[in-house]
Amino acid sequence: MRLGDDIDDHCSSCQRTTDHSIVSMMGEEVLRTRCRTCNSEHKYRKNKGRRKEMTAQEAFDKVLATMPGMQSEPAKPGRKKK
């Protein structure tokens, strides 16, 4: 690792894991990173976020729930809807 390299880290502004650039190091240890999505700079969190990332199914269900008239019941593995 060296300054300017890309690294994954949890962004407190974006509230998810995103690509970051290394902006500060001490020896071999990364100290600060800058989010490549929102440009916020923060100490390196070693990609430890407060919340677990959503699965694709959870994200789909969340979006579907916000659409008027579109109610979805959770898919059951191995069973097809009629």
Secondary structure by P-SEA (a helix, b strand, c coil): ccccbbbbbbbccccbbbbbbbcccccccccbbbbccccccccccccccccccccaaaaaaaaaaacccccccccccccccc
